[in-house]
Amino acid sequence: MSPLTFQTTFAPEIDLSSVLLVCNRIWRPETAPTSQSAQIPHEMVAAVTVPKPPGQVTEISKGGYSLEDVLQWPDGQYTKVQV
């Protein structure tokens, strides 16, 4: 009995060195403004970065953290942005 053989031919790889692989965009939170004066111009919205706490997210019993607690967003905002 002869062994089974299998041969695969792959297409050449695409050179991705000239392609922008990372894009960083900061989105403003969606809110329903109460009045025209309550709207903040896009230029005035500051980018906020939250430093990563020690440990792993959701591994609270092993020294980790809850992302919802770290972000400290208003009630319901965290649930709205979950995918």
C-alpha positions in Angstrom: 0.0 0.0 0.0 1.4 3.4 -1.0 1.2 6.5 1.2 -1.3 9.3 0.3 0.3 12.5 -0.9 -1.1 15.9 -1.1 0.4 19.0 -2.9 -0.8 22.6 -2.4 0.3 25.5 -4.4 -0.1 28.9 -2.8 -0.4 32.3 -4.5 2.5 34.7 -4.0 2.2 36.8 -0.9 1.2 40.5 -1.3 3.8 43.0 -0.2 2.0 44.9 2.6 5.0 47.2 3.5 3.5 50.1 1.6 0.0 49.7 3.0 -1.1 51.5 6.1 -2.0 48.7 8.6 -3.0 50.8 11.6 -5.5 53.6 11.7 -6.3 55.5 14.9 -9.5 57.5 15.1 -11.0 58.9 18.2 -14.8 59.0 18.2 -16.8 61.4 20.2 -19.6 59.9 22.4 -23.0 60.2 20.9 -25.3 62.4 23.1 -28.6 64.1 22.5 -27.9 67.8 23.1 -30.5 69.7 25.1 -29.8 73.0 23.4 -27.6 74.5 20.7 -25.3 76.0 23.4 -24.8 72.5 24.9 -23.0 71.3 21.8 -19.2 71.1 22.1 -17.2 71.8 18.9 -15.2 68.8 17.7 -11.9 70.7 18.0 -12.5 71.2 21.7 -13.1 67.5 22.5 -10.0 66.3 24.2 -8.6 62.8 23.5 -8.5 60.8 26.8 -6.4 57.8 27.3 -7.0 55.4 30.2 -3.8 53.7 31.3 -4.1 49.9 31.5 -4.4 48.7 35.1 -2.3 45.8 36.3 -3.6 42.3 35.7 -6.0 40.9 33.1 -9.4 42.3 32.3 -12.3 40.3 33.9 -9.8 38.2 36.0 -10.8 40.1 39.2 -10.2 37.1 41.5 -6.6 36.8 40.1 -5.7 40.5 40.6 -7.3 41.7 37.4 -9.9 44.4 36.9 -13.3 45.2 35.5 -13.1 47.4 32.4 -16.5 49.0 33.2 -15.2 50.1 36.6 -11.9 51.4 35.2 -13.6 53.5 32.5 -16.0 55.1 35.0 -18.5 56.0 32.3 -22.1 57.3 33.1 -24.7 54.6 33.8 -25.7 52.6 30.7 -22.9 54.0 28.5 -20.7 50.9 28.8 -23.6 48.6 27.9 -24.5 50.7 24.9 -21.0 50.4 23.3 -20.6 46.7 23.9 -20.6 44.7 20.6 
